[in-house]
Amino acid sequence: TEVNINFTAKHVEVLTIAPNVVTLPVNQTYNFNISVLGQSPGHTDLTGSVTPTNVIDDINLFVRILVANSRAIIYISLAVGWIYFVAWSISFYPQIFINQKRKSVVGLSFDFLALNFMGHTLYGIFNVCLYFVPFFQEEYFLRFPRGTNPVELNDVFFSIHASLITAFTIGQCFIYEVSRIIFQFSMDN
């Protein structure tokens, strides 16, 4: 017996497939090639359906394909993303070192830290969900069917790092403010 595998793209304008039907013998190992040619930027799921049905389980027969205009642009985007991660991450440390050196947080805005922590934490939740959770990825692609996931791994690392380092700075505020209050109280008595 033989089965036909019919290949279809979710977004046909993104790519062309040749051949779009392959006939294979059942219960044998068989290799075959198909050609996929990108037509326009975007992503699509290339799925396969088997006929006759109930011969082979085809539920996991798919591959997600990303079509881009330039490989160089992808690499440049990745490099710039990691440079942004390093640059913004480094920017948190001078304040921590100054606080540590002075053993004081006088002049540091607690409102700024609270808003920063809230913003980075919510940004982190968004990034983690869109990067790792299939439910949120599917919801995103339902709304933007030809789009690509805007969250890169460096975005996930940055938002988590920023939340943690801001929480550390908030911890410094509690430690140094309590120390200052105790020191002031002991000087007053």
Helices and strands as residue ranges (DSSP letters): E 2-9, E 15-18, E 21-25, E 35-38, E 42-51, E 62-67, H 71-90, H 93-102, H 110-132, H 134-143, H 153-188
